[in-house]
Amino acid sequence: MDENLVIARILDANLDRSREGLRVIEEWCRLGLENSEWAENCKQMRQEIAQWHRLDLRKARDTLHDPGTHLSHPQEEKRETIEQLLQANFCRIQEALRVLEEYGKLYDLNMGNAFKKIRYQVYILESDLLSSYRDQKLKKAALYLVTSSTENLFKIVESALQGGLPIVQYRKKNIDDIIRLEMAEKLCELCHKYEALFIVNDRADIALAVNADGVHLGQKDIPIALARQILGPNKIIGRSTTNPQEMEKAIAEGADYIGVGPVYATPTKPDKKPAGLNYVQYAAKQCPIPWFAIGGIDDVNVTEVVKSGATKVALVRAIIEAEDPQKTTEELLKKLKVK
């Protein structure tokens, strides 16, 4: 077969592939996020790519005899969440752009550089969009489950997720890393199935390994800057705080959210003196980033916490030890005025 014809067919197929993927992303930016800037960015890239889709390349197309039209993979046949859909299409675009960059060098001296620039623009858009997607979920989330040692953990967590739980933090002390990693992987997959955020306690390395949405750090854990270096700019980093000074420090260091507490005495943190509702009231007036009241909160005293100004709460036993985690989650969300 004529080598030039083969190159033309490769370029034609990947020009289509990159434009199709960008259109998928553009629709979500326009109608899902209502972000005109990102939608316009996608449109501009599509139009720039279209300028390279010349008539000679289109004429080289031979869909009838293309063996690739029948190739598929099970992962391509199902999308469980919007995030999966977006990531799949970003990967598709980036792969196509790389092909265009390399084979384009054989077609036109300027084509390789043009698609290299577009590829980096797509990387930036992906970073911004996925980061924004997590941020939106974090801002909307009112209820946050921190896990504890218990039998049937996965069953309990899934039941709560079915009740609308938006965030889960995997917290487990004194356990071998290989087991911690395995548990985190399973919980991460479970949370993402229900489009909930998954956070790993303390361990940025484990969070990175399982593609968690972020990490939660205590006052004695690694600095936020180091966690950011490990996880990159798009992941969520939370910090526990017990007083206004720790709050201000966490905000200054770039925390995406903070824990405010412990509000009440709790066996989870037996060495911590309760910060009380005064700190909750302070956070309600002074904290500019998302914050979760935490520590000894249950389905009874949550009303008192809400009256003190909290719109988001994190808890452990109220869900983990509930007879019906799904129903308890639904009732807590109602008390937090989440529809």
C-alpha positions as CSV (number, residue, x, y, z in Angstrom):
1,M,0.0,0.0,0.0
2,D,1.1,3.5,-0.7
3,E,2.9,4.9,2.4
4,N,1.6,8.4,1.9
5,L,-2.0,7.0,1.7
6,V,-1.5,5.2,5.0
7,I,-0.2,8.3,6.7
8,A,-3.2,10.3,5.3
9,R,-5.6,7.7,6.7
10,I,-4.0,7.8,10.1
11,L,-4.2,11.6,10.2
12,D,-7.8,11.6,9.0
13,A,-8.9,9.1,11.7
14,N,-7.1,10.9,14.5
15,L,-8.3,14.3,13.4
16,D,-11.9,12.9,13.7
17,R,-11.1,11.3,17.1
18,S,-9.6,14.4,18.7
19,R,-12.5,16.6,17.5
20,E,-15.1,14.1,18.7
21,G,-13.5,13.9,22.1
22,L,-13.3,17.6,22.4
23,R,-17.0,18.0,21.6
24,V,-17.8,15.6,24.4
25,I,-15.8,17.7,26.9
26,E,-17.2,20.9,25.4
27,E,-20.8,19.8,26.0
28,W,-20.2,19.2,29.7
29,C,-18.3,22.5,30.1
30,R,-21.2,24.3,28.5
31,L,-24.2,22.6,29.9
32,G,-22.9,20.7,32.9
33,L,-20.6,23.3,34.4
34,E,-22.0,26.3,32.6
35,N,-18.4,27.5,32.1
36,S,-18.4,29.5,28.9
37,E,-14.6,30.1,29.1
38,W,-13.8,26.3,29.0
39,A,-16.5,25.6,26.4
40,E,-15.1,28.4,24.2
41,N,-11.6,26.9,24.7
42,C,-12.8,23.5,23.5
43,K,-14.5,25.1,20.5
44,Q,-11.4,27.1,19.5
45,M,-9.3,23.9,19.7
46,R,-11.8,22.0,17.6
47,Q,-11.8,24.7,15.0
48,E,-8.0,24.8,14.9
49,I,-7.9,21.1,14.4
50,A,-10.5,21.3,11.7
51,Q,-8.3,23.6,9.7
52,W,-5.8,20.8,9.3
53,H,-8.5,18.4,8.1
54,R,-7.8,19.0,4.5
55,L,-9.6,17.5,1.5
56,D,-6.8,15.1,0.6
57,L,-6.9,13.6,4.1
58,R,-10.7,13.2,3.9
59,K,-10.4,11.5,0.5
60,A,-8.0,8.9,2.0
61,R,-10.7,7.6,4.3
62,D,-11.8,4.0,3.8
63,T,-14.1,3.2,6.6
64,L,-15.5,0.0,4.9
65,H,-12.1,-1.7,4.9
66,D,-10.8,-0.3,8.3
67,P,-10.3,-3.3,10.7
68,G,-10.3,-0.9,13.6
69,T,-14.0,-0.1,13.4
70,H,-14.9,-3.5,14.9
71,L,-12.4,-3.3,17.7
72,S,-13.7,-2.5,21.2
73,H,-12.9,-3.0,24.9
74,P,-15.4,-3.6,27.8
75,Q,-14.2,-0.4,29.5
76,E,-15.3,1.6,26.4
77,E,-18.8,0.2,26.6
78,K,-19.8,1.6,30.1
79,R,-19.3,4.8,31.9
80,E,-20.4,4.8,35.6
81,T,-19.8,8.5,36.4
82,I,-19.3,11.8,34.7
83,E,-15.7,11.9,35.9
84,Q,-15.0,8.6,34.2
85,L,-16.6,9.9,31.0
86,L,-14.5,13.0,31.1
87,Q,-11.2,11.2,31.9
88,A,-11.8,8.6,29.1
89,N,-12.4,11.4,26.6
90,F,-9.4,13.4,27.7
91,C,-7.3,10.2,27.3
92,R,-8.8,9.7,23.8
93,I,-8.0,13.3,22.8
94,Q,-4.5,13.2,24.1
95,E,-3.6,9.9,22.4
96,A,-5.0,11.2,19.1
97,L,-3.1,14.5,19.4
98,R,0.1,12.6,20.0
99,V,-0.5,10.5,16.9
100,L,-1.2,13.7,14.9
101,E,2.0,15.3,16.3
102,E,4.2,12.4,15.2
103,Y,2.7,11.5,11.8
104,G,2.0,15.1,11.1
105,K,5.8,15.6,10.9
106,L,5.7,13.4,7.8
107,Y,2.8,15.3,6.2
108,D,3.6,19.0,6.9
109,L,6.6,20.6,8.6
110,N,4.3,22.8,10.8
111,M,1.8,20.1,11.8
112,G,3.9,18.5,14.5
113,N,4.5,21.7,16.4
114,A,0.8,22.8,16.0
115,F,-0.5,19.6,17.6
116,K,2.1,19.6,20.3
117,K,0.8,23.0,21.4
118,I,-2.8,21.8,21.3
119,R,-1.9,18.7,23.3
120,Y,-0.5,20.9,26.1
121,Q,-3.6,23.1,26.0
122,V,-5.7,19.9,26.6
123,Y,-3.5,18.9,29.5
124,I,-4.1,22.3,31.2
125,L,-7.9,22.1,30.5
126,E,-8.0,18.6,32.0
127,S,-6.2,19.7,35.1
128,D,-8.5,22.7,35.6
129,L,-11.7,20.9,34.8
130,L,-11.1,17.8,37.0
131,S,-9.9,20.0,39.9
132,S,-13.0,22.1,39.6
133,Y,-15.2,19.0,39.5
134,R,-13.7,17.8,42.9
135,D,-14.0,21.3,44.3
136,Q,-17.7,21.5,43.4
137,K,-18.4,18.2,45.1
138,L,-16.5,19.3,48.2
139,K,-18.4,22.6,48.5
140,K,-21.8,20.8,48.1
141,A,-21.0,18.0,50.5
142,A,-22.6,18.3,53.9
143,L,-21.9,14.9,55.4
144,Y,-18.5,13.2,55.8
145,L,-17.9,9.7,57.1
146,V,-14.6,8.8,58.7
147,T,-14.2,5.0,58.9
148,S,-13.2,3.0,62.0
149,S,-12.4,-0.6,62.6
150,T,-15.5,-2.7,62.2
151,E,-16.7,-5.9,60.5
152,N,-18.5,-5.5,57.2
153,L,-16.9,-2.1,56.5
154,F,-17.6,-2.3,52.8
155,K,-21.3,-3.2,53.4
156,I,-21.7,-0.3,55.8
157,V,-20.0,2.2,53.6
158,E,-22.0,1.1,50.5
159,S,-25.2,1.4,52.5
160,A,-24.3,4.9,53.5
161,L,-23.4,5.8,49.9
162,Q,-26.8,4.5,48.8
163,G,-28.3,7.0,51.3
164,G,-26.5,9.9,49.6
165,L,-23.2,10.1,51.5
166,P,-20.9,12.4,49.5
167,I,-17.5,11.9,51.2
168,V,-15.7,8.9,52.8
169,Q,-12.3,9.1,54.6
170,Y,-10.5,5.8,55.1
171,R,-8.9,6.0,58.5
172,K,-7.1,3.0,60.0
173,K,-4.2,3.1,62.4
174,N,-1.7,0.3,63.1
175,I,-2.1,-1.9,60.1
176,D,0.3,-3.3,57.5
177,D,0.6,-1.1,54.5
178,I,-0.2,-3.9,52.1
179,I,-3.6,-4.3,53.8
180,R,-4.1,-0.6,54.0
181,L,-3.5,-0.3,50.3
182,E,-5.9,-3.1,49.4
183,M,-8.6,-1.6,51.6
184,A,-8.1,1.8,50.2
185,E,-8.3,0.5,46.6
186,K,-11.6,-1.2,47.3
187,L,-13.1,1.7,49.1
188,C,-12.0,4.2,46.4
189,E,-13.6,2.0,43.7
190,L,-16.8,1.8,45.8
191,C,-17.0,5.6,46.4
192,H,-16.4,6.4,42.8
193,K,-19.1,4.0,41.8
194,Y,-21.5,6.3,43.7
195,E,-19.8,9.5,42.6
196,A,-18.6,10.2,46.1
197,L,-15.3,11.7,47.1
198,F,-12.7,9.3,48.6
199,I,-10.1,10.6,51.1
200,V,-7.2,8.8,52.7
201,N,-6.2,9.7,56.3
202,D,-2.6,10.7,56.8
203,R,-1.0,8.8,53.9
204,A,-0.5,10.9,50.7
205,D,1.5,8.0,49.2
206,I,-1.5,5.6,49.6
207,A,-3.9,8.3,48.3
208,L,-1.7,8.7,45.2
209,A,-1.4,5.0,44.6
210,V,-5.2,4.3,44.6
211,N,-6.1,7.5,42.8
212,A,-8.0,8.9,45.8
213,D,-9.6,12.3,45.6
214,G,-7.3,13.5,48.3
215,V,-5.7,13.2,51.8
216,H,-6.6,14.3,55.2
217,L,-3.7,15.4,57.5
218,G,-3.5,15.8,61.2
219,Q,-1.5,18.4,63.0
220,K,1.5,16.1,63.3
221,D,1.4,14.7,59.7
222,I,3.5,15.9,56.8
223,P,3.2,19.6,55.7
224,I,0.5,20.5,53.3
225,A,3.1,21.7,50.8
226,L,4.7,18.3,50.7
227,A,1.4,16.5,50.3
228,R,0.6,18.9,47.4
229,Q,4.0,18.0,45.9
230,I,3.2,14.3,46.1
231,L,-0.4,14.5,44.9
232,G,-0.3,17.4,42.5
233,P,-2.5,20.5,42.2
234,N,-5.8,18.7,41.5
235,K,-6.3,16.6,44.6
236,I,-8.0,17.7,47.8
237,I,-6.0,18.2,51.0
238,G,-7.7,18.6,54.4
239,R,-6.3,19.5,57.8
240,S,-7.5,18.9,61.3
241,T,-7.7,22.0,63.5
242,T,-8.6,22.5,67.1
243,N,-8.4,26.3,67.5
244,P,-8.4,29.5,65.5
245,Q,-4.6,29.6,65.3
246,E,-4.5,26.2,63.7
247,M,-7.3,27.2,61.4
248,E,-5.4,30.3,60.2
249,K,-2.2,28.3,59.6
250,A,-4.0,25.6,57.6
251,I,-5.7,28.2,55.4
252,A,-2.4,30.0,54.9
253,E,-0.7,26.8,53.9
254,G,-3.3,26.0,51.2
255,A,-5.7,23.5,52.8
256,D,-8.8,22.9,50.7
257,Y,-10.9,22.2,53.7
258,I,-10.4,21.8,57.5
259,G,-11.9,19.8,60.3
260,V,-13.2,21.9,63.2
261,G,-13.2,20.0,66.5
262,P,-13.4,17.8,68.3
263,V,-16.7,19.5,69.2
264,Y,-17.6,16.9,71.9
265,A,-15.5,14.3,73.7
266,T,-15.0,11.2,71.5
267,P,-13.3,7.8,72.0
268,T,-11.8,8.2,68.5
269,K,-9.6,11.0,69.9
270,P,-9.4,10.3,73.6
271,D,-6.4,12.5,74.1
272,K,-8.1,15.6,72.6
273,K,-9.9,18.1,74.8
274,P,-13.2,19.1,73.2
275,A,-13.0,22.4,71.4
276,G,-16.7,22.9,72.0
277,L,-19.4,24.8,70.1
278,N,-17.5,28.1,70.6
279,Y,-15.0,27.0,67.9
280,V,-17.8,26.0,65.6
281,Q,-19.4,29.5,66.0
282,Y,-16.0,31.0,65.3
283,A,-15.5,28.9,62.2
284,A,-19.0,29.9,60.9
285,K,-18.0,33.5,61.0
286,Q,-14.3,33.4,60.1
287,C,-13.5,30.4,57.9
288,P,-13.4,31.2,54.1
289,I,-12.9,27.6,53.0
290,P,-15.1,24.5,53.4
291,W,-15.1,23.2,57.0
292,F,-16.6,20.2,58.7
293,A,-17.5,20.1,62.4
294,I,-16.2,16.9,63.8
295,G,-15.9,15.0,67.1
296,G,-18.6,13.1,69.0
297,I,-21.4,14.3,66.6
298,D,-24.4,12.0,66.3
299,D,-27.9,12.0,65.0
300,V,-29.1,13.7,68.2
301,N,-26.6,16.5,68.9
302,V,-26.1,17.3,65.2
303,T,-29.1,19.7,65.5
304,E,-27.2,21.7,68.2
305,V,-24.1,21.8,66.0
306,V,-26.1,23.1,63.1
307,K,-27.7,25.8,65.3
308,S,-24.2,26.9,66.1
309,G,-23.5,27.6,62.4
310,A,-22.2,24.3,61.0
311,T,-23.5,23.4,57.5
312,K,-21.1,20.4,57.2
313,V,-20.3,17.7,59.7
314,A,-18.0,14.7,59.8
315,L,-18.7,11.7,62.0
316,V,-17.7,8.1,62.7
317,R,-19.9,6.0,65.1
318,A,-23.2,7.6,64.1
319,I,-23.1,5.8,60.8
320,I,-20.5,3.0,61.4
321,E,-22.5,1.6,64.3
322,A,-26.0,2.4,62.9
323,E,-28.4,-0.5,62.5
324,D,-29.4,0.9,59.1
325,P,-26.5,3.1,57.7
326,Q,-28.5,4.1,54.6
327,K,-31.5,5.3,56.7
328,T,-29.3,7.1,59.2
329,T,-27.4,8.8,56.4
330,E,-30.7,10.0,54.8
331,E,-31.9,11.3,58.2
332,L,-28.7,13.1,58.9
333,L,-28.8,14.8,55.5
334,K,-32.3,16.0,56.2
335,K,-31.2,17.5,59.5
336,L,-28.4,19.2,57.5
337,K,-31.1,20.5,55.2
338,V,-29.7,18.6,52.2
339,K,-32.5,17.7,49.7
